[in-house]
Amino acid sequence: MRFLQRTVEARNIIDNPSLEELRKLASHKERTTKYGSASYISQMRNRSAKATFLVDCDGFQLGVDQQGMAPEKALALAAQVQEYLKDKEVIKVDRQLCLHQACNFHCRLYITKDYASIPFQWLNMTFEPRNKHNEPDFVSIYVPEWPERIIFCHPIEKTTYILGPDYFGECKKSFLRKAMYAIKERGGLGFHAGSKVLRVINKDGELVEVGFIMFGLSGTGKTTLTMHDHGLREPEKVMIRQDDVVLMNEQGYCYGTENGFYIKTEGLDESQRVLYQAAISPHAIFENVMVLPDGTIDFNNVELTSNGRGVILRSEVLGTDDKIDLEKANKIIFITRRNDIIPPVAKLTPAQAAAYFMLGESIETSAGDPTKAGQSKREVGTNPFIMGPEAEEGNRLLNILKANPDMECYILNTGAVGGKKITIHLSTEIMKAIAKDNIKWETDADWGYQVAVEIPDFDISAYQPSQYYDAQTYAELVEKLRQERRAWLNKYQGLQEEILLAIEPPGLRD
């Protein structure tokens, strides 16, 4: 018997309406763009992280950075919701995450009728289930008009109640959060990461396909780098797979999850050709993006929010193919955005990779906490959707990397070095050079990772951090950062010792 009720009794259930029917149900809130696409404005403009809880239950251990909810409170709230819905019209939608026979999840969403724009967006991002009448793997029950804002998930039963916010991201992430936990139960890991393949001619003149996954919090360049073509021309090319969440098994195979991309739209223009062309399709759907009375989309206007969003179809993104999975994560990129002593790129050992995965260094964006946008932050795995002890994830990543020596890991800084801006062009060229394996490296004396000293067609010497500071200031910045990193990693009891030692001076590690 389940703890939380996973079905809904309602006055009327609108069972799996089509995309067209959902748009019609949401028409009272739509502002149509000049391209014929739909746009909506929500009351909430970002995720409600501080109002999100995991139900304390047998068989589940809460992580350090996660908020627990007493089972009694969860049960009482769920009962109130169920009673409320008995007199409402509710939309029921069944969809699927992932396509692989060995990894796919049947998802079911219940949501009150007045908020049809949310399942309309979700339908565009997901897949038709194999049998929508089967018992679903994951359930989310969503009541945006609830007077209290609170979200709670039962990790074992994989049931979520979303109460109060009307932001589409809560729906999308409620299912992805459960998928990431499910793959962890199978021995793998779920990542907030994009994925792509670079087909390149390597330094030995061979045409090879190199799989990349890229970690990064929203707003740090993950989507830009995932969608970029790196200037490759036939026979070289890019094949874009996923932009948000991938599920990796113990052999490094990465299952794709979704059929669309959920993009930030701020500043989007024709210079970002791949995203822009998909965004002006009639099939795109926007939330909290400024649409003028004549239907013009003003991507530069942030009066509503700097976290404007769009759902675009994979099939309309130049560079995608008919696959969503990645055969192997040959290269793992941890994207950070800092402006001091982090080089544009560094190559990591497995232990260092696990440490930087745990550090998850980046900046806060309006998609997470708008009040702290632009401030430095850390988030394990750059993933605010982890369920369970975070140390387990770092330890498991280390074990997977040791078992797969053909998987290499890197830090990629998209911010600045000593105030010198790292351009998108430099970052994309670095990724291309990583794929071609034609970077010359040397060991950094302070951190022990490998830093690039030669990259074809670039003077990388202009980005050496130490040249922007006198020796004393540089040493102080190194020590300050090391102390911050120690304090962060020490929060997570149970981390393997070699992960903790990976951020120490090389001499201390040896």
C-alpha positions in Angstrom: 0.0 0.0 0.0 1.3 3.4 -0.9 1.8 6.3 1.5 0.7 9.1 -0.7 -2.4 8.9 -3.0 -1.2 8.8 -6.6 -4.6 9.1 -8.3 -7.2 11.9 -8.3 -10.9 11.9 -7.8 -12.4 15.0 -9.5 -15.7 16.3 -10.7 -14.4 15.9 -14.2 -11.1 14.5 -15.5 -10.0 15.6 -19.0 -8.1 12.5 -20.0 -5.0 13.0 -22.1 -6.1 15.9 -24.3 -4.1 16.5 -27.5 -1.6 19.3 -28.0 -4.2 21.3 -29.9 -6.9 20.7 -27.2 -4.5 21.8 -24.5 -3.7 25.0 -26.4 -7.4 25.7 -26.8 -7.9 25.1 -23.0 -5.1 27.6 -22.3 -6.3 30.2 -24.9 -7.7 32.6 -22.3 -4.1 33.2 -21.1 -2.3 33.1 -24.4 -0.7 36.1 -26.2 0.0 34.9 -29.7 3.3 36.0 -31.3 3.7 37.1 -34.9 5.1 33.7 -35.7 1.9 32.0 -34.5 3.5 30.6 -31.3 1.9 30.8 -27.9 3.2 32.9 -25.0 2.0 33.0 -21.4 2.8 34.9 -18.2 2.9 33.2 -14.9 2.6 34.7 -11.4 5.7 32.9 -10.3 8.8 33.5 -12.5 11.3 31.0 -11.1 11.5 27.7 -9.2 10.5 27.7 -5.5 13.6 25.9 -4.2 13.1 27.1 -0.6 9.5 25.7 -0.5 10.6 22.3 -1.8 10.8 19.3 0.6 11.5 15.6 0.6 9.3 13.3 2.7 11.2 11.6 5.5 10.5 7.9 4.9 11.9 4.5 5.6 14.6 3.6 3.1 15.6 7.2 2.3 18.4 9.3 3.8 18.1 13.0 3.5 21.1 14.9 2.0 22.9 17.8 3.7 21.4 20.4 1.4 17.9 19.0 1.3 14.8 19.9 3.4 12.8 17.1 5.0 9.1 17.0 5.7 7.5 14.9 8.4 5.3 12.1 6.9 2.4 13.2 9.0 2.5 16.7 7.5 2.8 15.3 3.9 -0.1 12.9 4.5 -2.3 15.7 5.9 -1.5 18.1 3.1 -2.2 15.4 0.4 -5.5 14.6 2.0 -6.5 18.3 1.9 -5.5 18.4 -1.8 -7.5 15.3 -2.6 -10.6 16.7 -0.9 -10.2 20.0 -2.7 -9.9 18.3 -6.2 -13.2 16.4 -5.8 -15.1 19.4 -7.0 -12.7 20.5 -9.7 -12.0 19.8 -13.3 -8.6 18.2 -13.7 -6.4 17.5 -16.7 -4.6 14.2 -16.7 -1.6 13.8 -19.0 0.6 10.7 -19.5 4.0 11.1 -21.1 7.4 9.3 -21.1 10.9 10.3 -20.3 13.7 8.5 -22.2 13.4 6.2 -25.2 15.8 3.4 -24.5 14.4 -0.1 -23.8 16.5 -0.4 -20.7 15.7 3.0 -19.4 12.4 4.8 -19.8 9.8 6.1 -17.4 6.0 6.5 -17.6 5.0 9.9 -16.1 1.6 11.1 -15.1 0.6 14.6 -14.4 -2.7 15.8 -12.8 -3.3 19.6 -12.9 -6.3 21.8 -12.5 -8.0 22.8 -15.8 -7.3 26.6 -15.6 -3.5 26.0 -15.9 -3.6 24.0 -19.2 -0.6 26.1 -20.4 1.6 23.9 -18.2 0.8 20.5 -19.6 0.8 22.2 -23.1 4.5 23.0 -22.6 5.3 19.6 -21.0 3.6 17.7 -23.9 5.9 19.5 -26.3 9.0 18.3 -24.4 8.3 14.7 -23.8 7.4 11.4 -25.5 4.2 9.4 -26.1 4.1 6.6 -23.5 4.0 3.0 -24.7 0.8 2.3 -22.8 -0.8 5.3 -21.0 -3.2 3.0 -19.1 -0.4 1.3 -17.3 0.5 2.2 -13.7 2.9 5.2 -14.0 6.5 5.2 -12.6 6.2 8.8 -11.6 3.2 11.0 -10.6 2.9 14.7 -10.0 -0.3 16.3 -8.7 -0.2 20.0 -9.4 -2.5 22.7 -7.9 -1.2 26.1 -8.9 -4.0 28.0 -7.2 -3.3 26.5 -3.8 -3.1 29.3 -1.2 0.2 28.0 0.3 3.4 27.6 -1.8 4.8 24.2 -0.9 6.2 21.3 -3.0 6.9 17.8 -1.5 8.1 14.6 -3.0 8.1 11.1 -1.7 11.4 9.7 -2.9 10.6 6.0 -2.7 7.0 6.2 -4.1 8.2 8.9 -6.6 5.1 11.0 -6.1 5.2 14.8 -6.0 2.6 17.3 -4.9 3.2 20.8 -6.3 1.1 23.4 -4.5 1.0 27.2 -5.1 3.5 28.0 -8.0 2.2 28.3 -11.6 5.7 28.2 -13.1 6.2 25.4 -15.8 9.7 24.6 -14.5 8.2 23.1 -11.4 6.3 20.5 -13.5 9.3 19.7 -15.7 11.7 19.3 -12.9 9.4 17.3 -10.7 9.7 14.4 -13.1 13.4 14.8 -13.9 14.2 14.9 -10.2 12.5 11.5 -9.8 14.2 10.1 -12.9 17.6 11.1 -11.5 16.9 9.3 -8.3 15.6 6.2 -10.1 18.8 5.8 -12.1 20.8 6.2 -8.9 18.9 3.3 -7.4 20.1 1.2 -10.4 23.8 2.0 -9.8 24.1 5.0 -12.2 23.9 8.8 -11.8 21.5 11.4 -13.0 23.1 14.7 -14.1 21.9 18.2 -14.7 23.9 18.3 -18.0 23.7 18.8 -21.7 25.1 16.2 -24.2 26.5 16.3 -27.7 28.8 14.5 -30.1 31.7 16.2 -31.9 32.8 14.3 -35.0 36.3 15.6 -35.7 39.5 14.8 -37.4 41.9 14.2 -34.5 45.6 14.9 -34.2 46.4 11.6 -35.9 44.2 12.4 -38.9 41.4 10.0 -38.0 37.7 10.9 -38.1 36.4 10.1 -34.7 33.1 10.8 -32.7 33.6 12.1 -29.2 30.8 12.3 -26.7 30.5 15.2 -24.4 28.4 15.9 -21.3 28.4 19.5 -19.9 27.5 20.4 -16.4 26.5 23.9 -15.5 23.9 25.9 -13.6 21.3 27.8 -15.6 22.8 31.0 -17.0 26.5 29.8 -17.1 26.7 29.0 -20.8 25.7 25.3 -20.7 22.9 25.7 -23.3 25.1 28.0 -25.5 27.9 25.4 -25.5 25.6 22.5 -26.0 24.0 24.1 -29.1 27.1 25.5 -30.6 28.4 24.1 -34.0 32.1 24.9 -33.1 32.6 26.0 -36.7 32.9 22.4 -37.9 32.3 21.7 -41.6 31.8 18.3 -43.3 33.1 15.7 -42.8 33.3 17.2 -39.3 30.1 18.0 -37.5 28.2 18.4 -34.3 25.2 16.2 -33.2 23.3 17.8 -30.3 21.5 15.3 -28.0 20.2 16.9 -24.8 20.3 20.2 -23.0 19.0 19.6 -19.4 19.2 16.1 -17.8 21.0 12.9 -18.8 21.0 9.6 -16.9 24.4 7.8 -17.0 24.9 4.1 -16.3 28.0 2.5 -14.8 29.6 2.1 -18.3 29.3 5.8 -19.1 26.3 5.4 -21.5 24.0 8.5 -21.2 20.3 8.1 -21.7 18.6 11.2 -23.0 15.4 12.2 -21.3 13.4 14.8 -23.3 12.2 15.7 -26.8 12.6 19.4 -26.5 14.9 22.1 -25.0 13.9 24.5 -22.3 15.9 27.6 -23.1 16.6 31.0 -21.4 15.5 33.7 -23.8 17.1 36.8 -22.4 19.1 38.6 -25.2 18.4 35.9 -27.8 19.0 37.3 -31.3 20.0 36.2 -34.8 23.7 36.0 -33.8 22.7 32.8 -31.9 21.5 31.2 -35.1 20.7 27.7 -33.8 18.5 28.7 -30.9 17.0 31.7 -32.6 15.7 29.8 -35.6 14.0 27.3 -33.4 12.6 30.1 -31.2 10.8 31.8 -34.1 9.0 28.6 -35.1 5.2 28.5 -34.6 5.8 25.4 -32.5 7.8 27.2 -29.8 6.1 28.1 -26.5 7.1 31.0 -24.3 6.7 31.8 -20.7 7.4 35.2 -19.1 8.8 36.7 -22.3 7.7 40.2 -23.5 5.4 40.0 -26.5 4.4 43.4 -27.8 0.8 44.2 -29.0 1.7 43.5 -32.6 3.1 40.0 -31.7 6.7 41.0 -31.8 8.9 39.1 -29.3 11.3 41.4 -27.4 13.9 39.1 -26.1 15.9 42.0 -24.7 13.0 43.3 -22.5 13.3 41.9 -18.9 10.5 43.9 -17.3 8.7 40.6 -16.6 11.8 38.8 -15.5 15.3 38.0 -16.6 14.3 34.4 -16.4 12.2 34.4 -19.6 11.9 30.8 -21.0 11.0 29.0 -24.2 10.2 25.4 -25.0 11.6 24.5 -28.5 11.4 21.2 -30.3 14.6 19.2 -30.8 13.6 18.5 -34.4 13.8 22.2 -35.1 17.2 22.7 -33.7 20.0 22.7 -36.3 22.5 20.0 -35.4 20.2 17.5 -33.8 19.8 14.0 -35.2 17.3 11.2 -34.5 19.1 10.1 -31.3 18.8 11.4 -27.8 21.3 9.0 -26.1 25.0 9.3 -25.9 26.9 6.1 -26.5 29.7 7.2 -24.1 30.5 10.3 -22.1 34.1 10.4 -23.4 34.6 14.0 -22.2 33.0 15.4 -19.1 33.0 19.2 -18.8 32.3 21.1 -15.5 31.4 24.6 -16.5 32.1 27.3 -14.0 31.8 31.1 -14.3 34.4 32.8 -12.1 36.4 36.0 -12.6 39.7 35.5 -10.8 42.2 32.7 -10.8 40.4 29.8 -12.6 42.0 29.2 -16.0 39.8 28.8 -19.2 40.4 25.1 -19.0 41.9 22.5 -16.8 42.2 18.7 -17.1 41.4 16.7 -14.1 42.3 13.3 -12.5 39.3 11.1 -11.5 39.6 12.2 -7.9 39.9 15.9 -8.9 36.8 15.4 -11.1 34.8 14.0 -8.2 35.9 16.9 -6.1 34.9 19.6 -8.7 31.6 17.7 -9.2 31.0 18.1 -5.5 32.1 21.7 -5.5 29.8 22.7 -8.4 31.2 26.2 -8.5 29.4 28.8 -10.5 27.2 31.8 -10.1 23.6 32.1 -9.1 21.1 33.1 -11.8 17.5 34.4 -11.9 16.4 30.8 -12.6 17.4 29.7 -9.1 17.3 32.6 -6.7 16.7 36.0 -8.4 17.6 37.9 -5.2 21.2 36.5 -5.4 21.7 36.6 -9.2 25.3 37.1 -10.1 26.7 36.1 -6.8 29.2 33.2 -6.4 27.6 29.9 -5.4 28.2 26.2 -5.1 25.8 23.4 -5.8 26.8 19.7 -5.8 26.9 18.6 -9.4 25.5 22.0 -10.4 22.3 20.1 -9.7 19.7 21.5 -7.2 17.5 18.3 -7.8 19.6 15.7 -6.0 17.7 13.4 -3.6 19.7 11.5 -1.0 23.2 11.9 0.4 25.3 14.1 -1.9 28.5 12.3 -0.8 27.1 9.1 -2.4 27.1 10.8 -5.8 30.6 12.1 -5.6 31.9 8.6 -4.5 29.9 6.9 -7.2 31.2 9.3 -9.9 34.8 8.5 -8.8 34.1 4.8 -9.0 32.6 5.1 -12.5 35.6 7.2 -13.7 38.1 4.7 -12.3 36.2 1.8 -14.0 36.2 3.8 -17.3 39.7 5.2 -17.9 38.6 6.4 -21.4 36.4 9.1 -19.8 38.3 12.3 -19.2 37.1 15.3 -17.2 37.8 19.1 -17.5 36.9 22.4 -15.9 35.8 25.0 -18.4 35.6 28.6 -17.1 33.2 30.8 -19.0 33.8 33.9 -16.9 37.1 35.8 -16.9 40.7 35.4 -15.8 41.9 38.4 -13.7 39.2 40.5 -15.4 40.1 39.3 -18.9 36.8 38.0 -20.4 36.7 34.5 -21.7 34.8 34.6 -24.9 32.3 32.1 -26.2 34.6 31.6 -29.2 37.5 30.6 -26.9 35.3 28.2 -25.0 34.0 26.5 -28.1 37.5 26.3 -29.6 38.8 24.7 -26.4 36.0 22.1 -26.6 36.9 21.4 -30.2 40.6 21.0 -29.3 39.7 18.7 -26.4 37.8 16.5 -29.0 40.8 16.6 -31.4 43.2 15.9 -28.5 45.7 18.6 -29.6 46.1 20.7 -26.4 49.5 20.8 -24.7 49.2 20.6 -20.9 51.4 21.3 -17.9 50.8 20.8 -14.2 49.6 23.7 -12.1 51.8 24.1 -9.1 49.1 25.2 -6.7 46.2 22.9 -7.7 47.8 19.9 -9.4 45.5 19.8 -12.3 46.7 20.2 -15.9 46.4 23.6 -17.5 46.6 24.4 -21.2 49.8 26.0 -22.4 49.2 25.6 -26.1 45.9 25.5 -28.1 46.0 25.6 -31.9 45.1 29.1 -33.3 45.0 30.7 -29.9 47.4 32.6 -27.7 46.4 31.0 -24.5 49.2 32.7 -22.6 47.0 35.8 -22.3 44.8 33.8 -19.9 47.3 32.6 -17.4 45.9 33.6 -14.0 49.1 34.4 -12.2 50.1 37.2 -14.6 47.2 39.4 -13.4 48.3 39.5 -9.8 51.5 40.1 -7.8 52.9 37.0 -6.1 51.5 37.8 -2.6 48.0 38.6 -3.9 47.9 35.5 -6.0 49.0 33.3 -3.1 46.3 34.9 -0.9 43.6 34.2 -3.6 44.7 30.6 -3.9 44.6 30.1 -0.1 41.2 31.8 0.3 39.7 29.6 -2.5 41.2 26.5 -1.0 39.8 27.3 2.4 36.3 27.8 0.9 36.6 24.5 -0.9 37.7 22.6 2.2 34.8 24.0 4.2 32.3 23.1 1.4 33.6 19.5 0.9 33.8 18.9 4.7 30.0 19.4 4.9 29.5 16.1 3.1 30.3 13.3 5.5 31.3 10.0 3.9 33.3 11.4 0.9 36.2 9.2 0.0 39.5 10.7 1.4 41.1 11.0 -2.1 38.2 13.4 -3.1 38.9 15.6 -0.1 42.7 15.5 -0.8 42.2 16.4 -4.5 41.9 20.2 -3.7 44.9 20.2 -1.5 48.5 21.3 -2.6 50.1 18.6 -4.7 52.8 17.9 -2.1 50.2 17.2 0.6 48.4 14.7 -1.7 51.4 12.7 -2.7 
